[in-house]
Amino acid sequence: MLSLQALPAFDDNYIWSLSDDNGKAVLVDPGQAGPVLKAVADGLNPIAILLTHHHNDHVGGVGELLDRFDIPCYAPVDERIRRATHRVGEGDRIRVEALDLEFAVLAVPGHTLSHIAYHGGGCLFCGDTLFSLGCGRLFEGTPGQMLASLDRLAALPGETLVCCGHEYTQSNGRFALAAEPANELRDLRLAEVASLRAQGLPSVPSKLANERDCNPFLRVDQPAIRRLLGSRGLAADDRAQAFAALRSWKDGFVA
Ligand SMILES: [Zn+2]
């Protein structure tokens, strides 16, 4: 039985840990070493690191961890990520023997061009591509690239646990309310999120099926969202335009 844990880092990052009963753990996006080392002091035993993209809040702790632990570190092909032992990309599979796990690597350009995601063990480690009730900003990719990436992630099994890089769900939820005012399942999700956050608990992982029901960025085909974009004077004739309009609206959105 594996256990999944979100280790808080910085203000709103999560370092994901997927571990067995003995504490053997795969770590995802350790932007800081400190939270991992604290977990190590409590019995965690890192056996592999997965990196999704080059931003420092996702890779900043890797050097210190690799100096201390002689373990594989998988990363996208991108020279801005200096420390890694294996470079992986679309179609690669990563075997973690000790946990009897296999991860499929998916190229998901959009937030950055070399961004990748890892799917395995019932989890999707998607960095800053898909968030609960939102998606990442387009720092390097085009809206079309991001939409194609999100389409691929959205097609994974509905039970998949979406393990994203940040605790952004409540602010994303305020935009989701504006973009799609009538959505009962989303309202239920927002109530759940408010309760979790009031207890100081992470709002993630979420189930992928729930994101398909609630996340406006996975719902650009919904007539209500298209109509609302149109009423705001935003071109939304096809899904690519609708996605681009939704993403740029969110960029300037003040909740
Ligand atoms: Zn990022």
py3Dmol code that shows the C-alpha trace and the ligand (Angstrom):
import py3Dmol

protein = """\
ATOM      1  CA  MET A   1       0.000   0.000   0.000  1.00  0.00           C
ATOM      2  CA  LEU A   2       1.493   3.315  -1.074  1.00  0.00           C
ATOM      3  CA  SER A   3       0.816   6.569   0.656  1.00  0.00           C
ATOM      4  CA  LEU A   4       0.703   9.945  -1.032  1.00  0.00           C
ATOM      5  CA  GLN A   5       1.749  13.085   0.814  1.00  0.00           C
ATOM      6  CA  ALA A   6       2.004  16.746  -0.129  1.00  0.00           C
ATOM      7  CA  LEU A   7       4.982  18.332   1.648  1.00  0.00           C
ATOM      8  CA  PRO A   8       4.473  22.119   1.790  1.00  0.00           C
ATOM      9  CA  ALA A   9       7.340  24.277   0.490  1.00  0.00           C
ATOM     10  CA  PHE A  10       7.756  28.039   0.079  1.00  0.00           C
ATOM     11  CA  ASP A  11       4.399  29.849   0.367  1.00  0.00           C
ATOM     12  CA  ASP A  12       2.172  27.608  -1.711  1.00  0.00           C
ATOM     13  CA  ASN A  13       4.248  24.868  -3.381  1.00  0.00           C
ATOM     14  CA  TYR A  14       3.866  21.150  -2.792  1.00  0.00           C
ATOM     15  CA  ILE A  15       6.634  18.582  -2.989  1.00  0.00           C
ATOM     16  CA  TRP A  16       4.867  15.263  -3.594  1.00  0.00           C
ATOM     17  CA  SER A  17       5.984  12.082  -1.879  1.00  0.00           C
ATOM     18  CA  LEU A  18       4.691   8.644  -2.883  1.00  0.00           C
ATOM     19  CA  SER A  19       5.994   6.145  -0.367  1.00  0.00           C
ATOM     20  CA  ASP A  20       5.594   2.579   0.883  1.00  0.00           C
ATOM     21  CA  ASP A  21       5.155   1.336   4.463  1.00  0.00           C
ATOM     22  CA  ASN A  22       8.919   1.423   5.001  1.00  0.00           C
ATOM     23  CA  GLY A  23       9.145   5.060   3.950  1.00  0.00           C
ATOM     24  CA  LYS A  24      10.799   4.388   0.592  1.00  0.00           C
ATOM     25  CA  ALA A  25       9.678   7.396  -1.398  1.00  0.00           C
ATOM     26  CA  VAL A  26       9.548   8.853  -4.867  1.00  0.00           C
ATOM     27  CA  LEU A  27       9.736  12.650  -4.577  1.00  0.00           C
ATOM     28  CA  VAL A  28       8.379  15.077  -7.137  1.00  0.00           C
ATOM     29  CA  ASP A  29       9.626  18.641  -7.682  1.00  0.00           C
ATOM     30  CA  PRO A  30      11.628  19.322  -4.510  1.00  0.00           C
ATOM     31  CA  GLY A  31      11.950  23.082  -4.861  1.00  0.00           C
ATOM     32  CA  GLN A  32      13.500  23.133  -1.393  1.00  0.00           C
ATOM     33  CA  ALA A  33      15.547  20.468   0.378  1.00  0.00           C
ATOM     34  CA  GLY A  34      14.387  21.488   3.866  1.00  0.00           C
ATOM     35  CA  PRO A  35      10.878  20.007   3.838  1.00  0.00           C
ATOM     36  CA  VAL A  36      12.268  16.728   2.448  1.00  0.00           C
ATOM     37  CA  LEU A  37      15.055  16.553   5.027  1.00  0.00           C
ATOM     38  CA  LYS A  38      12.512  17.157   7.771  1.00  0.00           C
ATOM     39  CA  ALA A  39      10.475  14.211   6.429  1.00  0.00           C
ATOM     40  CA  VAL A  40      13.686  12.154   6.244  1.00  0.00           C
ATOM     41  CA  ALA A  41      14.258  12.846   9.934  1.00  0.00           C
ATOM     42  CA  ASP A  42      10.780  11.402  10.477  1.00  0.00           C
ATOM     43  CA  GLY A  43      11.630   8.215   8.565  1.00  0.00           C
ATOM     44  CA  LEU A  44      11.230   9.031   4.865  1.00  0.00           C
ATOM     45  CA  ASN A  45      13.802   7.315   2.633  1.00  0.00           C
ATOM     46  CA  PRO A  46      14.065   8.967  -0.818  1.00  0.00           C
ATOM     47  CA  ILE A  47      14.741   6.482  -3.631  1.00  0.00           C
ATOM     48  CA  ALA A  48      14.037   8.601  -6.731  1.00  0.00           C
ATOM     49  CA  ILE A  49      13.257  12.183  -7.766  1.00  0.00           C
ATOM     50  CA  LEU A  50      10.986  13.244 -10.624  1.00  0.00           C
ATOM     51  CA  LEU A  51      11.160  16.798 -12.010  1.00  0.00           C
ATOM     52  CA  THR A  52       8.438  18.347 -14.168  1.00  0.00           C
ATOM     53  CA  HIS A  53       9.997  21.644 -15.301  1.00  0.00           C
ATOM     54  CA  HIS A  54      12.919  23.979 -14.768  1.00  0.00           C
ATOM     55  CA  HIS A  55      11.406  26.652 -12.491  1.00  0.00           C
ATOM     56  CA  ASN A  56      13.428  27.089  -9.335  1.00  0.00           C
ATOM     57  CA  ASP A  57      10.483  26.537  -7.009  1.00  0.00           C
ATOM     58  CA  HIS A  58      10.344  22.988  -8.450  1.00  0.00           C
ATOM     59  CA  VAL A  59      14.044  22.104  -8.731  1.00  0.00           C
ATOM     60  CA  GLY A  60      15.818  24.351  -6.184  1.00  0.00           C
ATOM     61  CA  GLY A  61      16.371  21.580  -3.621  1.00  0.00           C
ATOM     62  CA  VAL A  62      17.686  18.957  -6.026  1.00  0.00           C
ATOM     63  CA  GLY A  63      21.401  19.720  -5.703  1.00  0.00           C
ATOM     64  CA  GLU A  64      21.382  19.391  -1.932  1.00  0.00           C
ATOM     65  CA  LEU A  65      19.325  16.193  -2.092  1.00  0.00           C
ATOM     66  CA  LEU A  66      21.530  14.556  -4.756  1.00  0.00           C
ATOM     67  CA  ASP A  67      24.637  15.483  -2.728  1.00  0.00           C
ATOM     68  CA  ARG A  68      23.131  13.620   0.184  1.00  0.00           C
ATOM     69  CA  PHE A  69      21.313  10.719  -1.520  1.00  0.00           C
ATOM     70  CA  ASP A  70      22.774   8.628  -4.346  1.00  0.00           C
ATOM     71  CA  ILE A  71      19.470   8.183  -6.189  1.00  0.00           C
ATOM     72  CA  PRO A  72      18.175   8.612  -9.742  1.00  0.00           C
ATOM     73  CA  CYS A  73      16.736  12.008 -10.660  1.00  0.00           C
ATOM     74  CA  TYR A  74      14.589  12.176 -13.790  1.00  0.00           C
ATOM     75  CA  ALA A  75      14.134  15.464 -15.626  1.00  0.00           C
ATOM     76  CA  PRO A  76      13.088  16.843 -18.995  1.00  0.00           C
ATOM     77  CA  VAL A  77      15.746  17.606 -21.596  1.00  0.00           C
ATOM     78  CA  ASP A  78      16.433  21.225 -20.698  1.00  0.00           C
ATOM     79  CA  GLU A  79      19.852  22.670 -19.879  1.00  0.00           C
ATOM     80  CA  ARG A  80      18.244  25.073 -17.414  1.00  0.00           C
ATOM     81  CA  ILE A  81      17.924  22.013 -15.141  1.00  0.00           C
ATOM     82  CA  ARG A  82      21.553  21.471 -14.141  1.00  0.00           C
ATOM     83  CA  ARG A  83      21.328  18.479 -11.838  1.00  0.00           C
ATOM     84  CA  ALA A  84      19.652  15.258 -13.000  1.00  0.00           C
ATOM     85  CA  THR A  85      20.821  11.708 -13.653  1.00  0.00           C
ATOM     86  CA  HIS A  86      18.324  10.724 -16.382  1.00  0.00           C
ATOM     87  CA  ARG A  87      16.734  12.885 -19.090  1.00  0.00           C
ATOM     88  CA  VAL A  88      13.293  11.725 -20.177  1.00  0.00           C
ATOM     89  CA  GLY A  89      10.608  12.783 -22.619  1.00  0.00           C
ATOM     90  CA  GLU A  90       7.399  11.832 -24.370  1.00  0.00           C
ATOM     91  CA  GLY A  91       6.781   8.088 -24.455  1.00  0.00           C
ATOM     92  CA  ASP A  92       9.490   7.138 -21.958  1.00  0.00           C
ATOM     93  CA  ARG A  93       8.617   4.853 -19.080  1.00  0.00           C
ATOM     94  CA  ILE A  94      10.300   4.985 -15.690  1.00  0.00           C
ATOM     95  CA  ARG A  95      10.448   1.856 -13.588  1.00  0.00           C
ATOM     96  CA  VAL A  96      10.775   2.240  -9.806  1.00  0.00           C
ATOM     97  CA  GLU A  97      11.494  -1.355  -8.862  1.00  0.00           C
ATOM     98  CA  ALA A  98      11.468  -0.962  -5.077  1.00  0.00           C
ATOM     99  CA  LEU A  99       7.893   0.327  -5.127  1.00  0.00           C
ATOM    100  CA  ASP A 100       6.804  -1.832  -8.072  1.00  0.00           C
ATOM    101  CA  LEU A 101       5.789   1.357  -9.884  1.00  0.00           C
ATOM    102  CA  GLU A 102       5.962   2.465 -13.467  1.00  0.00           C
ATOM    103  CA  PHE A 103       5.493   6.027 -14.672  1.00  0.00           C
ATOM    104  CA  ALA A 104       4.660   7.108 -18.197  1.00  0.00           C
ATOM    105  CA  VAL A 105       6.225  10.399 -19.265  1.00  0.00           C
ATOM    106  CA  LEU A 106       4.026  12.844 -21.156  1.00  0.00           C
ATOM    107  CA  ALA A 107       5.272  15.977 -22.895  1.00  0.00           C
ATOM    108  CA  VAL A 108       2.932  18.800 -21.807  1.00  0.00           C
ATOM    109  CA  PRO A 109       4.260  22.085 -23.240  1.00  0.00           C
ATOM    110  CA  GLY A 110       2.496  25.317 -22.335  1.00  0.00           C
ATOM    111  CA  HIS A 111       3.601  26.640 -18.936  1.00  0.00           C
ATOM    112  CA  THR A 112       7.153  26.017 -20.182  1.00  0.00           C
ATOM    113  CA  LEU A 113       8.193  24.398 -23.459  1.00  0.00           C
ATOM    114  CA  SER A 114      10.007  21.428 -21.920  1.00  0.00           C
ATOM    115  CA  HIS A 115       7.415  20.727 -19.210  1.00  0.00           C
ATOM    116  CA  ILE A 116       6.668  17.019 -18.695  1.00  0.00           C
ATOM    117  CA  ALA A 117       4.190  15.112 -16.526  1.00  0.00           C
ATOM    118  CA  TYR A 118       4.434  11.676 -14.916  1.00  0.00           C
ATOM    119  CA  HIS A 119       1.509   9.262 -14.764  1.00  0.00           C
ATOM    120  CA  GLY A 120       1.741   6.131 -12.620  1.00  0.00           C
ATOM    121  CA  GLY A 121       0.561   4.483  -9.410  1.00  0.00           C
ATOM    122  CA  GLY A 122      -2.851   6.071  -9.928  1.00  0.00           C
ATOM    123  CA  CYS A 123      -1.293   9.537  -9.715  1.00  0.00           C
ATOM    124  CA  LEU A 124      -0.617  12.304 -12.185  1.00  0.00           C
ATOM    125  CA  PHE A 125       2.301  14.546 -11.257  1.00  0.00           C
ATOM    126  CA  CYS A 126       1.622  17.485 -13.524  1.00  0.00           C
ATOM    127  CA  GLY A 127       3.699  20.322 -12.029  1.00  0.00           C
ATOM    128  CA  ASP A 128       2.318  23.675 -13.180  1.00  0.00           C
ATOM    129  CA  THR A 129       0.290  22.402 -16.158  1.00  0.00           C
ATOM    130  CA  LEU A 130      -3.028  21.392 -14.608  1.00  0.00           C
ATOM    131  CA  PHE A 131      -4.096  22.795 -11.242  1.00  0.00           C
ATOM    132  CA  SER A 132      -7.224  22.029  -9.330  1.00  0.00           C
ATOM    133  CA  LEU A 133      -9.843  24.353 -10.877  1.00  0.00           C
ATOM    134  CA  GLY A 134      -7.181  26.031 -13.006  1.00  0.00           C
ATOM    135  CA  CYS A 135      -4.136  25.674 -15.214  1.00  0.00           C
ATOM    136  CA  GLY A 136      -0.635  27.134 -15.355  1.00  0.00           C
ATOM    137  CA  ARG A 137       0.271  30.469 -16.874  1.00  0.00           C
ATOM    138  CA  LEU A 138       1.679  30.417 -20.390  1.00  0.00           C
ATOM    139  CA  PHE A 139       5.248  31.572 -19.807  1.00  0.00           C
ATOM    140  CA  GLU A 140       6.712  29.919 -22.900  1.00  0.00           C
ATOM    141  CA  GLY A 141       4.094  27.973 -24.843  1.00  0.00           C
ATOM    142  CA  THR A 142       1.119  29.019 -26.934  1.00  0.00           C
ATOM    143  CA  PRO A 143      -2.523  28.621 -25.918  1.00  0.00           C
ATOM    144  CA  GLY A 144      -2.824  25.887 -28.568  1.00  0.00           C
ATOM    145  CA  GLN A 145       0.065  23.937 -27.032  1.00  0.00           C
ATOM    146  CA  MET A 146      -1.382  24.250 -23.535  1.00  0.00           C
ATOM    147  CA  LEU A 147      -4.848  23.203 -24.689  1.00  0.00           C
ATOM    148  CA  ALA A 148      -3.414  20.109 -26.396  1.00  0.00           C
ATOM    149  CA  SER A 149      -1.476  19.280 -23.213  1.00  0.00           C
ATOM    150  CA  LEU A 150      -4.571  19.682 -21.034  1.00  0.00           C
ATOM    151  CA  ASP A 151      -6.630  17.590 -23.478  1.00  0.00           C
ATOM    152  CA  ARG A 152      -4.146  14.757 -23.083  1.00  0.00           C
ATOM    153  CA  LEU A 153      -4.170  14.954 -19.291  1.00  0.00           C
ATOM    154  CA  ALA A 154      -7.966  15.174 -19.207  1.00  0.00           C
ATOM    155  CA  ALA A 155      -8.183  11.912 -21.174  1.00  0.00           C
ATOM    156  CA  LEU A 156      -6.480   9.894 -18.394  1.00  0.00           C
ATOM    157  CA  PRO A 157      -8.702   7.675 -16.206  1.00  0.00           C
ATOM    158  CA  GLY A 158     -11.176   9.645 -14.073  1.00  0.00           C
ATOM    159  CA  GLU A 159      -9.915   8.067 -10.833  1.00  0.00           C
ATOM    160  CA  THR A 160      -6.431   9.496 -11.406  1.00  0.00           C
ATOM    161  CA  LEU A 161      -5.250  11.683  -8.526  1.00  0.00           C
ATOM    162  CA  VAL A 162      -4.169  15.082  -9.827  1.00  0.00           C
ATOM    163  CA  CYS A 163      -1.031  16.034  -7.900  1.00  0.00           C
ATOM    164  CA  CYS A 164      -0.246  19.590  -8.937  1.00  0.00           C
ATOM    165  CA  GLY A 165       2.567  21.882  -7.881  1.00  0.00           C
ATOM    166  CA  HIS A 166       0.698  24.591  -6.004  1.00  0.00           C
ATOM    167  CA  GLU A 167      -2.077  25.284  -3.527  1.00  0.00           C
ATOM    168  CA  TYR A 168      -3.982  27.636  -5.823  1.00  0.00           C
ATOM    169  CA  THR A 169      -7.415  26.034  -5.603  1.00  0.00           C
ATOM    170  CA  GLN A 170      -9.293  28.757  -3.727  1.00  0.00           C
ATOM    171  CA  SER A 171      -8.134  31.605  -5.955  1.00  0.00           C
ATOM    172  CA  ASN A 172      -8.684  29.432  -9.030  1.00  0.00           C
ATOM    173  CA  GLY A 173     -12.155  28.754  -7.680  1.00  0.00           C
ATOM    174  CA  ARG A 174     -13.004  32.460  -7.658  1.00  0.00           C
ATOM    175  CA  PHE A 175     -12.212  32.632 -11.363  1.00  0.00           C
ATOM    176  CA  ALA A 176     -14.081  29.366 -12.037  1.00  0.00           C
ATOM    177  CA  LEU A 177     -17.160  30.981 -10.469  1.00  0.00           C
ATOM    178  CA  ALA A 178     -16.842  33.977 -12.786  1.00  0.00           C
ATOM    179  CA  ALA A 179     -16.209  31.871 -15.896  1.00  0.00           C
ATOM    180  CA  GLU A 180     -19.023  29.398 -15.280  1.00  0.00           C
ATOM    181  CA  PRO A 181     -21.474  30.801 -12.715  1.00  0.00           C
ATOM    182  CA  ALA A 182     -23.848  27.809 -12.751  1.00  0.00           C
ATOM    183  CA  ASN A 183     -22.080  24.550 -11.899  1.00  0.00           C
ATOM    184  CA  GLU A 184     -23.379  22.581  -8.919  1.00  0.00           C
ATOM    185  CA  LEU A 185     -20.525  20.070  -8.816  1.00  0.00           C
ATOM    186  CA  ARG A 186     -18.051  22.960  -8.771  1.00  0.00           C
ATOM    187  CA  ASP A 187     -19.979  24.563  -5.920  1.00  0.00           C
ATOM    188  CA  LEU A 188     -19.685  21.296  -3.968  1.00  0.00           C
ATOM    189  CA  ARG A 189     -15.966  21.186  -4.685  1.00  0.00           C
ATOM    190  CA  LEU A 190     -15.541  24.794  -3.504  1.00  0.00           C
ATOM    191  CA  ALA A 191     -17.308  23.954  -0.242  1.00  0.00           C
ATOM    192  CA  GLU A 192     -15.010  20.957   0.234  1.00  0.00           C
ATOM    193  CA  VAL A 193     -11.947  23.102  -0.511  1.00  0.00           C
ATOM    194  CA  ALA A 194     -13.041  25.787   1.968  1.00  0.00           C
ATOM    195  CA  SER A 195     -13.445  23.148   4.663  1.00  0.00           C
ATOM    196  CA  LEU A 196     -10.048  21.527   3.966  1.00  0.00           C
ATOM    197  CA  ARG A 197      -8.252  24.886   3.930  1.00  0.00           C
ATOM    198  CA  ALA A 198      -9.978  25.998   7.141  1.00  0.00           C
ATOM    199  CA  GLN A 199      -8.449  22.889   8.756  1.00  0.00           C
ATOM    200  CA  GLY A 200      -5.035  23.755   7.341  1.00  0.00           C
ATOM    201  CA  LEU A 201      -5.147  20.762   4.993  1.00  0.00           C
ATOM    202  CA  PRO A 202      -4.147  20.661   1.306  1.00  0.00           C
ATOM    203  CA  SER A 203      -7.033  20.919  -1.167  1.00  0.00           C
ATOM    204  CA  VAL A 204      -5.224  18.473  -3.439  1.00  0.00           C
ATOM    205  CA  PRO A 205      -4.954  15.871  -4.830  1.00  0.00           C
ATOM    206  CA  SER A 206      -8.258  16.051  -6.638  1.00  0.00           C
ATOM    207  CA  LYS A 207      -9.733  13.365  -8.860  1.00  0.00           C
ATOM    208  CA  LEU A 208      -9.341  13.951 -12.586  1.00  0.00           C
ATOM    209  CA  ALA A 209     -13.053  13.222 -13.122  1.00  0.00           C
ATOM    210  CA  ASN A 210     -13.840  16.064 -10.719  1.00  0.00           C
ATOM    211  CA  GLU A 211     -11.575  18.430 -12.639  1.00  0.00           C
ATOM    212  CA  ARG A 212     -13.375  17.504 -15.853  1.00  0.00           C
ATOM    213  CA  ASP A 213     -16.639  18.434 -14.119  1.00  0.00           C
ATOM    214  CA  CYS A 214     -15.440  21.614 -12.407  1.00  0.00           C
ATOM    215  CA  ASN A 215     -12.296  23.101 -13.972  1.00  0.00           C
ATOM    216  CA  PRO A 216     -13.217  25.769 -16.565  1.00  0.00           C
ATOM    217  CA  PHE A 217      -9.966  25.185 -18.474  1.00  0.00           C
ATOM    218  CA  LEU A 218     -11.071  21.591 -19.159  1.00  0.00           C
ATOM    219  CA  ARG A 219     -14.543  22.801 -20.109  1.00  0.00           C
ATOM    220  CA  VAL A 220     -13.983  25.137 -23.052  1.00  0.00           C
ATOM    221  CA  ASP A 221     -16.510  23.093 -25.047  1.00  0.00           C
ATOM    222  CA  GLN A 222     -19.310  23.969 -22.625  1.00  0.00           C
ATOM    223  CA  PRO A 223     -21.864  26.200 -24.380  1.00  0.00           C
ATOM    224  CA  ALA A 224     -22.368  28.282 -21.216  1.00  0.00           C
ATOM    225  CA  ILE A 225     -18.658  29.141 -21.069  1.00  0.00           C
ATOM    226  CA  ARG A 226     -18.562  29.967 -24.798  1.00  0.00           C
ATOM    227  CA  ARG A 227     -21.620  32.211 -24.414  1.00  0.00           C
ATOM    228  CA  LEU A 228     -20.123  34.020 -21.452  1.00  0.00           C
ATOM    229  CA  LEU A 229     -16.850  34.646 -23.325  1.00  0.00           C
ATOM    230  CA  GLY A 230     -18.867  35.947 -26.276  1.00  0.00           C
ATOM    231  CA  SER A 231     -20.860  38.280 -24.029  1.00  0.00           C
ATOM    232  CA  ARG A 232     -17.571  39.733 -22.766  1.00  0.00           C
ATOM    233  CA  GLY A 233     -16.556  40.487 -26.343  1.00  0.00           C
ATOM    234  CA  LEU A 234     -13.971  37.702 -26.388  1.00  0.00           C
ATOM    235  CA  ALA A 235     -13.661  35.649 -29.575  1.00  0.00           C
ATOM    236  CA  ALA A 236     -14.655  32.076 -28.847  1.00  0.00           C
ATOM    237  CA  ASP A 237     -15.635  30.574 -32.175  1.00  0.00           C
ATOM    238  CA  ASP A 238     -13.573  27.450 -31.719  1.00  0.00           C
ATOM    239  CA  ARG A 239     -12.132  25.693 -28.716  1.00  0.00           C
ATOM    240  CA  ALA A 240      -8.592  27.026 -29.252  1.00  0.00           C
ATOM    241  CA  GLN A 241      -9.883  30.609 -29.318  1.00  0.00           C
ATOM    242  CA  ALA A 242     -12.091  29.935 -26.322  1.00  0.00           C
ATOM    243  CA  PHE A 243      -9.183  28.523 -24.350  1.00  0.00           C
ATOM    244  CA  ALA A 244      -6.920  31.452 -25.279  1.00  0.00           C
ATOM    245  CA  ALA A 245      -9.653  33.916 -24.266  1.00  0.00           C
ATOM    246  CA  LEU A 246     -10.257  32.137 -20.964  1.00  0.00           C
ATOM    247  CA  ARG A 247      -6.536  32.026 -20.146  1.00  0.00           C
ATOM    248  CA  SER A 248      -5.970  35.720 -20.909  1.00  0.00           C
ATOM    249  CA  TRP A 249      -9.077  36.679 -18.917  1.00  0.00           C
ATOM    250  CA  LYS A 250      -7.686  34.755 -15.961  1.00  0.00           C
ATOM    251  CA  ASP A 251      -4.278  36.481 -16.342  1.00  0.00           C
ATOM    252  CA  GLY A 252      -5.915  39.815 -15.607  1.00  0.00           C
ATOM    253  CA  PHE A 253      -8.511  38.518 -13.161  1.00  0.00           C
ATOM    254  CA  VAL A 254      -8.587  40.060  -9.702  1.00  0.00           C
ATOM    255  CA  ALA A 255     -10.729  37.970  -7.391  1.00  0.00           C
TER     256      ALA A 255
END
"""
ligand_1 = """\
1
ZN
Zn 6.434 26.799 -12.925
"""
view = py3Dmol.view(width=600, height=400)
view.addModel(protein, "pdb")
view.setStyle({"model": 0}, {"cartoon": {"style": "trace"}})
view.addModel(ligand_1, "xyz")
view.setStyle({"model": 1}, {"stick": {}})
view.zoomTo()
view.show()
